[in-house]
Amino acid sequence: MTALPITQLTPPDDRIELGIGQPDPALLPAALFESNHVDTQNLAYGFEAGDGRFRESLAAWLGRHYSVQVAPESLMITNGSSNALDMICTRLGQTNKTVLVEDPTYFIARRQLADHGFTVTAVPMDDGGVDLAALERLIHTHRPAFFYTIPTFHNPTGITQSDERRAALVRLGRETGCPIVADEVYPLLHFNDRTPPPLASYDERATVFSVGSFSKILAPGLRLGWIQGTPATLEHLLEGALLASGGGLAPVTSSLVRPLIEDGRLESYLDLLRETYRKRLTVLADSLTEHLDGRLEFTIPGGGYFLWGRWTEASDTAQRLPRARELGVGFLPGDRFSDSPEQARCLRLCFAFYNETQLAEAGRRLGQVFG
Ligand SMILES: Cc1ncc(COP(=O)(O)O)c(C=O)c1O
């Protein structure tokens, strides 16, 4: 027994904290790892792009999901999406120090970009994702190092860019020479139809990095993810001194996860997650509808982790946090994801972490907070 913390998060006892964007600990699949063993070869420094066998299994699996061809050579293994973004920042930020992001965007990505010294400029979104005309103007003005986007079950808005919007975005990237970094950690958590393919699958002539992760489809403690891009695009990342010194990332973890991909256990687990989250979302949305009576506008996302609400009163949701705490409920206010006053009226609610009973109760308490 240790008095030191083991995990990043200790959920509060006195509050249903819907600001937590992590998997429910009760759903983490320890049993899946009981019989797995580590391959001796994976105890050596790994190949820079990752274990070839793992890349082959992952490529075949992704290809089946998205109904597109994914070549193993188009994948490099990372320690999750955050690590992938960090490596991309290191390698692409050597000259230009401006990055474009969506408004709003994932709040920790904003911090990561700031850590790398980037000036971050936000591009407006509409109901279908980033506003491409505004993006085009800003690309011409700033000539950014890259555009960071979350095309599927966007964090925080839940929006998914349509197939047409994705194709147009990639075309814009190709025509302007602006690299695109697509943070695609949620697309496999779709509740109904399958989602469109990763942005990196659209046009090999564009520079697109599609970043994937096992954090939300298996377990974040694995620190395992990937970047999809053309071999030429990935080359620039693979040449970095980090991989030359330390070898490819996550060789041991890759050898633990590969059997789960190959024998279908990952697939069954993912089915369970989809079903569980789909029900949780319904419960939360129903409770909000019942208790907020239109004071919070929202669109039901087709998957992912988050429901994004817009408070119909024209003031910042952050002002209501102290009251929410008193009433035993939490949320992330819109100002965490954006500097624009319009987004400050919004709030992000995660439906993945708590069970249905807790989510129903959270909706009731939010009704009091915004009542
Ligand atoms: C959009 C987005 N990117 C990245 C992450 C973190 O992913 P990883 O655990 O793979 O670093 C999250 C987790 O909340 C996320 O929502």
The ligand as an SDF file (V2000), in Angstrom:
LIG
                    3D

 16 16  0  0  0  0  0  0  0  0999 V2000
   -9.3080   15.4180  -28.6580 C   0  0  0  0  0  0  0  0  0  0  0  0
   -8.4250   14.6600  -27.7390 C   0  0  0  0  0  0  0  0  0  0  0  0
   -7.1530   14.4460  -28.0760 N   0  0  0  0  0  0  0  0  0  0  0  0
   -6.3240   13.7690  -27.2650 C   0  0  0  0  0  0  0  0  0  0  0  0
   -6.7370   13.2630  -26.0510 C   0  0  0  0  0  0  0  0  0  0  0  0
   -5.7560   12.5160  -25.2220 C   0  0  0  0  0  0  0  0  0  0  0  0
   -5.4570   11.3030  -25.8820 O   0  0  0  0  0  0  0  0  0  0  0  0
   -4.2580   10.3530  -25.4500 P   0  0  0  0  0  0  0  0  0  0  0  0
   -4.6410    9.7070  -24.1570 O   0  0  0  0  0  0  0  0  0  0  0  0
   -4.1650    9.3730  -26.5700 O   0  0  0  0  0  0  0  0  0  0  0  0
   -3.0270   11.1750  -25.3090 O   0  0  0  0  0  0  0  0  0  0  0  0
   -8.0500   13.4580  -25.6680 C   0  0  0  0  0  0  0  0  0  0  0  0
   -8.5130   12.9690  -24.3570 C   0  0  0  0  0  0  0  0  0  0  0  0
   -9.3750   13.5080  -23.7090 O   0  0  0  0  0  0  0  0  0  0  0  0
   -8.9050   14.1780  -26.5210 C   0  0  0  0  0  0  0  0  0  0  0  0
  -10.1790   14.4060  -26.1870 O   0  0  0  0  0  0  0  0  0  0  0  0
  1  2  1  0
  2  3  1  0
  2 15  2  0
  3  4  2  0
  4  5  1  0
  5  6  1  0
  5 12  2  0
  6  7  1  0
  7  8  1  0
  8  9  2  0
  8 10  1  0
  8 11  1  0
 12 13  1  0
 12 15  1  0
 13 14  2  0
 15 16  1  0
M  END
$$$$
